[in-house]
Amino acid sequence: AEGDAAKGENVFKKCRACHDVGEGAKHKVGPELNDLFGRTAGSVEGFNYSAAMKAAGEEGLVWDDDTLTQYLKDPRNFVPKNKMAFAGLKKDDEVADVIAYLRQFSE
Ligand code: HEM
């Protein structure tokens, strides 16, 4: 089902310690998440990604509804050895909602 961006803003509280999004967003522990949709994994200038995330991008991983859903449900399995210290979102609606929230910051 389509996510609810307003609910997703609330879900994003779980991400904010490490990620910034919106006007003027800066890298924190994790990369800024503006223009995420259609972006190659591990590709934002000025962020020190893991070798695993850079390799995933070089092998063709691009962030979209499907790849974000898989990553956010199970980060460690979707990109083995990536350095995001986050267990993942357990509920499908939380995943869809946070994706709808993040889509607002993509062209
Ligand atoms: C990477 C989303 C929670 C730290 C990423 C990427 C996405 C993402 C889409 C890949 C970005 C890219 O390729 O440019 C999210 C969302 C979260 C969340 C939506 C909440 C549901 C967290 C938390 C932390 C964190 C809590 C810190 C404890 C990182 C780091 C990376 C990353 C360090 C880079 C991984 C690497 O280079 O291997 N995150 N994240 N994230 N995230 Fe998160």
Boltz pocket constraint, residues with backbone or C-beta under 6 A from the ligand:
constraints:
  - pocket:
      binder: B
      contacts: [[A, 11], [A, 12], [A, 14], [A, 15], [A, 16], [A, 17], [A, 18], [A, 19], [A, 29], [A, 30], [A, 31], [A, 32], [A, 36], [A, 40], [A, 41], [A, 42], [A, 43], [A, 44], [A, 48], [A, 49], [A, 50], [A, 51], [A, 52], [A, 53], [A, 54], [A, 63], [A, 72], [A, 81], [A, 82], [A, 83], [A, 84], [A, 85], [A, 86], [A, 89], [A, 98]]
      max_distance: 6.0
